[in-house]
Amino acid sequence: MFMAKKPVSITLDEANLLWLRGRAAGRKKRSLSDAIDEILTEARHGGHGADAPRSVMGTIDIAIDDPNLDAADAAVRGQFDDSTSRPFIARETPPAEPAASRRPAARKVSHG
């Protein structure tokens, strides 16, 4: 179903405008209007583009007793050390070669 586009005027925060220009350039959109139209269409359909950047703001809890993350290095280092100290089995298996890509064996040709 084709719907005619209508011109509108919008006012954006400078940071949002910069982000929108980056998205338009990254997605090879012809204009900011095309980028905005795409974003709104995705939002109306309840999805987010697979490559659309998303914010993590509000998804991370910072400990009240360490607001400057002074102990963060030690905490991450401890988790890494715990993870790498567990035993694991490593196996290397060559990838299966598709039959179509196998070369036929060279044939000997006799001249004589």
MARBA-3410 file (N, C-alpha, C, O; in Angstrom, 1 decimal):
112
0.8,-1.2,0.0,0.0,0.0,0.0,0.9,1.2,0.0,1.8,1.4,0.9 ~ 0.7,2.1,-0.9,1.5,3.3,-1.1,0.8,4.4,-0.3,-0.4,4.7,-0.5 ~ 1.6,5.1,0.5,1.0,6.3,1.2,1.9,7.5,0.9,3.1,7.4,0.9 ~ 1.3,8.5,0.4,2.0,9.7,0.1,2.7,10.3,1.3,2.2,10.2,2.4 ~ 3.9,10.8,1.1,4.6,11.5,2.2,4.2,12.9,2.3,3.9,13.6,1.4
4.2,13.4,3.6,3.8,14.8,3.9,5.0,15.5,4.5,5.7,14.9,5.3 ~ 5.3,16.7,4.0,6.4,17.5,4.6,6.0,18.0,6.0,4.9,18.4,6.3 ~ 7.0,17.9,6.9,6.8,18.3,8.3,8.1,19.0,8.7,9.2,18.9,8.1 ~ 8.0,19.8,9.8,9.2,20.5,10.3,9.4,19.9,11.7,8.4,19.8,12.5 ~ 10.6,19.5,12.0,10.9,19.0,13.4,12.1,19.8,13.9,13.0,20.3,13.2
12.2,19.8,15.2,13.4,20.4,15.9,14.0,19.3,16.7,13.4,18.6,17.5 ~ 15.3,19.1,16.5,16.1,18.0,17.2,17.2,18.6,18.0,17.8,19.6,17.7 ~ 17.5,17.9,19.1,18.7,18.2,19.9,19.9,18.0,19.0,19.9,17.1,18.1 ~ 21.0,18.8,19.2,22.2,18.7,18.3,22.8,17.3,18.3,23.2,16.8,17.2 ~ 22.8,16.6,19.4,23.4,15.3,19.5,22.5,14.3,18.7,23.0,13.4,18.1
21.2,14.4,18.8,20.3,13.6,18.0,20.4,13.8,16.5,20.4,12.9,15.7 ~ 20.6,15.0,16.1,20.8,15.3,14.7,22.1,14.7,14.2,22.1,14.2,13.1 ~ 23.2,14.8,15.0,24.5,14.2,14.7,24.3,12.7,14.5,24.8,12.1,13.6 ~ 23.6,12.0,15.5,23.4,10.6,15.4,22.6,10.2,14.2,22.9,9.3,13.5 ~ 21.5,11.0,13.9,20.7,10.7,12.7,21.5,10.9,11.4,21.3,10.0,10.5
22.3,11.9,11.3,23.2,12.0,10.1,24.1,10.8,10.0,24.3,10.3,8.9 ~ 24.7,10.3,11.1,25.5,9.1,11.1,24.8,7.9,10.6,25.3,7.1,9.9 ~ 23.6,7.8,11.1,22.7,6.6,10.7,22.4,6.7,9.3,22.5,5.7,8.5 ~ 22.0,7.9,8.8,21.7,8.0,7.4,22.9,7.7,6.5,22.8,7.0,5.5 ~ 24.1,8.2,6.9,25.3,7.9,6.1,25.6,6.4,6.2,26.0,5.8,5.2
25.5,5.8,7.3,25.9,4.4,7.5,24.9,3.5,6.8,25.4,2.4,6.4 ~ 23.7,3.9,6.6,22.7,3.0,6.0,22.5,3.4,4.5,21.6,2.9,3.8 ~ 23.3,4.3,4.0,23.3,4.8,2.7,21.9,5.4,2.3,21.4,5.2,1.2 ~ 21.3,6.1,3.2,20.0,6.7,3.0,20.3,8.0,2.2,21.3,8.6,2.4 ~ 19.4,8.4,1.4,19.5,9.6,0.5,19.4,10.9,1.4,20.0,11.9,1.0
18.6,10.8,2.4,18.4,12.0,3.1,18.0,11.7,4.6,17.8,10.6,5.0 ~ 18.0,12.8,5.4,17.6,12.6,6.8,16.2,12.2,6.9,15.8,11.5,7.7 ~ 15.4,12.7,5.9,13.9,12.4,5.9,13.8,10.9,5.7,12.9,10.3,6.4 ~ 14.6,10.3,4.8,14.5,8.8,4.6,14.9,8.1,5.9,14.3,7.1,6.2 ~ 15.9,8.6,6.6,16.4,7.9,7.8,15.3,8.0,8.9,15.0,7.0,9.5
14.7,9.2,9.0,13.6,9.3,10.0,12.4,8.4,9.7,11.8,7.8,10.6 ~ 12.1,8.4,8.4,10.9,7.6,8.0,11.2,6.1,8.3,10.3,5.4,8.7 ~ 12.4,5.6,8.0,12.8,4.3,8.3,12.7,4.0,9.8,12.2,2.9,10.2 ~ 13.2,4.9,10.7,13.2,4.7,12.1,11.8,4.6,12.6,11.4,3.7,13.4 ~ 10.9,5.5,12.1,9.5,5.5,12.6,8.8,4.2,12.1,8.0,3.7,12.8
9.1,3.8,10.9,8.4,2.5,10.4,8.8,1.4,11.2,8.0,0.5,11.6 ~ 10.1,1.2,11.6,10.6,0.2,12.4,9.9,0.2,13.8,9.5,-0.8,14.3 ~ 9.8,1.4,14.3,9.2,1.6,15.7,7.7,1.2,15.6,7.2,0.5,16.5 ~ 7.0,1.6,14.6,5.6,1.2,14.5,5.4,-0.3,14.3,4.4,-0.8,14.8 ~ 6.3,-1.0,13.7,6.2,-2.4,13.6,6.8,-3.1,14.8,6.9,-4.4,14.8
7.2,-2.4,15.8,7.6,-3.0,17.1,9.0,-3.6,17.1,9.4,-4.3,18.0 ~ 9.8,-3.3,16.1,11.1,-3.9,16.0,12.2,-2.8,16.1,11.9,-1.6,16.0 ~ 13.4,-3.3,16.1,14.6,-2.5,16.0,15.4,-3.1,14.9,15.5,-4.3,14.8 ~ 16.0,-2.3,14.1,16.8,-2.8,13.0,17.9,-3.6,13.6,18.4,-3.3,14.7 ~ 18.3,-4.6,12.9,19.4,-5.5,13.4,20.7,-4.8,13.7,21.4,-5.1,14.6
21.0,-3.8,12.9,22.2,-3.1,13.1,22.0,-1.7,13.7,22.9,-0.9,13.7 ~ 20.8,-1.4,14.2,20.6,-0.1,14.8,21.3,-0.1,16.2,21.1,-1.0,17.0 ~ 22.0,1.0,16.4,22.7,1.1,17.7,21.7,1.3,18.8,20.6,2.0,18.6 ~ 21.9,0.7,20.0,21.0,0.8,21.1,21.7,1.3,22.3,22.9,1.0,22.5 ~ 21.1,2.0,23.1,21.7,2.5,24.3,21.6,1.5,25.4,20.7,0.8,25.5
22.6,1.5,26.3,22.6,0.7,27.5,22.3,1.5,28.7,22.3,1.0,29.9 ~ 21.9,2.8,28.5,21.6,3.7,29.6,20.5,3.1,30.5,19.4,2.8,29.9 ~ 20.7,3.1,31.8,19.7,2.6,32.7,19.7,1.1,32.8,18.8,0.5,33.5 ~ 20.6,0.3,32.1,20.6,-1.1,32.2,21.7,-1.6,33.1,21.8,-2.9,33.3 ~ 22.5,-0.8,33.6,23.7,-1.2,34.5,23.5,-0.6,35.9,23.3,0.6,36.0
23.6,-1.4,36.8,23.6,-1.0,38.2,25.0,-0.8,38.7,25.8,-1.7,38.6 ~ 25.3,0.4,39.3,26.6,0.7,39.9,26.4,0.6,41.4,25.5,1.2,42.0 ~ 27.3,-0.1,42.0,27.2,-0.3,43.5,27.3,1.0,44.2,28.1,1.9,43.9 ~ 26.4,1.2,45.2,26.3,2.4,45.9,27.7,2.7,46.7,28.1,3.8,46.8 ~ 28.3,1.6,47.1,29.6,1.8,47.9,30.8,2.0,47.0,31.9,2.2,47.5
30.6,2.0,45.6,31.7,2.2,44.7,31.2,3.0,43.5,31.3,2.5,42.4 ~ 30.7,4.2,43.7,30.2,5.0,42.6,31.2,5.4,41.5,30.8,5.6,40.3 ~ 32.5,5.4,41.8,33.5,5.8,40.8,34.1,4.6,40.2,35.1,4.7,39.5 ~ 33.6,3.4,40.5,34.1,2.1,40.0,35.6,1.9,40.3,36.3,1.3,39.5 ~ 36.0,2.4,41.5,37.4,2.2,41.9,37.8,0.7,42.0,38.9,0.4,41.8
36.8,-0.1,42.4,37.1,-1.6,42.6,36.8,-2.4,41.3,36.9,-3.6,41.3 ~ 36.4,-1.7,40.2,36.0,-2.4,39.0,37.1,-3.3,38.4,36.8,-4.5,38.0 ~ 38.3,-2.8,38.3,39.4,-3.6,37.7,39.6,-4.9,38.5,39.7,-6.0,37.9 ~ 39.6,-4.8,39.8,39.8,-6.0,40.6,38.7,-7.0,40.5,38.9,-8.2,40.4 ~ 37.5,-6.5,40.4,36.3,-7.3,40.3,36.3,-8.1,38.9,36.1,-9.3,38.9
36.6,-7.4,37.8,36.6,-8.0,36.5,37.8,-9.0,36.4,37.6,-10.1,35.9 ~ 38.9,-8.6,37.0,40.1,-9.5,37.0,39.8,-10.7,37.7,40.2,-11.8,37.3 ~ 39.1,-10.6,38.9,38.7,-11.8,39.6,37.8,-12.7,38.9,38.0,-14.0,38.9 ~ 36.8,-12.2,38.2,35.9,-13.0,37.4,36.6,-13.7,36.3,36.4,-14.8,36.0 ~ 37.6,-13.0,35.6,38.3,-13.5,34.5,39.2,-14.7,35.1,39.2,-15.8,34.5
39.9,-14.5,36.2,40.7,-15.5,36.8,39.9,-16.7,37.1,40.3,-17.9,36.9 ~ 38.7,-16.5,37.7,37.8,-17.7,38.1,37.4,-18.4,36.8,37.4,-19.7,36.8 ~ 37.1,-17.7,35.7,36.7,-18.3,34.5,37.8,-19.1,33.9,37.6,-20.3,33.4 ~ 39.0,-18.6,33.8,40.1,-19.3,33.2,40.7,-20.4,34.0,41.5,-21.2,33.5 ~ 40.4,-20.5,35.3,41.0,-21.5,36.2,40.2,-22.8,36.1,40.6,-23.8,36.6
39.0,-22.8,35.5,38.2,-24.0,35.4,38.8,-24.8,34.2,39.2,-24.3,33.2 ~ 38.8,-26.2,34.4,39.3,-27.0,33.3,38.3,-27.0,32.1,37.1,-26.9,32.3 ~ 38.9,-27.2,30.9,38.0,-27.3,29.8,38.7,-28.2,28.8,40.0,-28.4,28.8 ~ 38.0,-28.8,27.9,38.5,-29.7,26.9,38.5,-29.0,25.5,37.4,-28.4,25.1 ~ 39.6,-29.0,24.9,39.7,-28.3,23.6,39.9,-29.4,22.5,40.9,-30.2,22.7
39.2,-29.4,21.5,39.3,-30.3,20.4,39.4,-29.5,19.1,38.6,-28.6,18.9 ~ 40.3,-29.9,18.3,40.3,-29.3,17.0,39.9,-30.3,15.9,40.6,-31.3,15.7 ~ 38.8,-30.0,15.2,38.4,-30.9,14.1,38.4,-30.1,12.9,37.9,-29.0,12.8 ~ 39.0,-30.7,11.8,39.0,-29.9,10.6,37.6,-29.8,10.0,36.8,-30.7,10.2 ~ 37.3,-28.7,9.4,36.0,-28.5,8.8,35.7,-29.6,7.7,36.7,-29.9,7.0
34.5,-30.0,7.6,34.2,-31.0,6.6,34.2,-30.3,5.2,33.8,-29.2,5.0 ~ 34.8,-31.0,4.3,35.0,-30.4,2.9,33.8,-30.8,2.1,33.5,-32.0,1.9 ~ 33.0,-29.9,1.5,31.9,-30.3,0.7,32.4,-31.1,-0.5,33.4,-30.8,-1.1 ~ 31.6,-32.1,-0.9,31.9,-33.0,-2.0,32.2,-32.2,-3.3,33.1,-32.6,-4.1 ~ 31.4,-31.2,-3.6,31.6,-30.4,-4.8,32.9,-29.7,-4.9,33.4,-29.4,-6.0
33.5,-29.4,-3.8,34.8,-28.7,-3.8,36.0,-29.6,-3.9,37.1,-29.1,-4.1 ~ 35.8,-30.9,-3.8,37.0,-31.8,-3.8,37.4,-31.9,-5.3,36.7,-32.0,-6.2 ~ 38.7,-31.9,-5.4,39.3,-32.0,-6.7,39.5,-33.5,-7.0,39.9,-34.3,-6.2 ~ 39.3,-33.9,-8.3,39.5,-35.3,-8.6,41.0,-35.5,-8.6,41.8,-34.6,-8.9 ~ 41.4,-36.8,-8.3,42.8,-37.1,-8.3,43.4,-37.0,-9.7,42.7,-37.2,-10.7
44.7,-36.6,-9.7,45.4,-36.4,-11.0,45.5,-37.7,-11.7,45.9,-38.7,-11.0 ~ 45.3,-37.8,-13.0,45.5,-39.0,-13.7,46.9,-39.0,-14.4,47.3,-38.0,-14.9 ~ 47.4,-40.2,-14.5,48.7,-40.3,-15.2,48.3,-40.6,-16.7,47.5,-41.4,-17.0 ~ 49.0,-39.9,-17.5,48.8,-40.1,-19.0,50.0,-40.7,-19.6,51.1,-40.1,-19.4 ~ 49.9,-41.7,-20.3,51.0,-42.4,-20.9,51.1,-41.9,-22.4,50.1,-41.8,-23.1
52.3,-41.6,-22.8,52.5,-41.1,-24.1,53.3,-42.2,-24.9,54.5,-42.2,-24.8 ~ 52.6,-43.0,-25.5,53.5,-43.9,-26.2,52.9,-45.2,-26.6,53.6,-46.0,-27.2
END
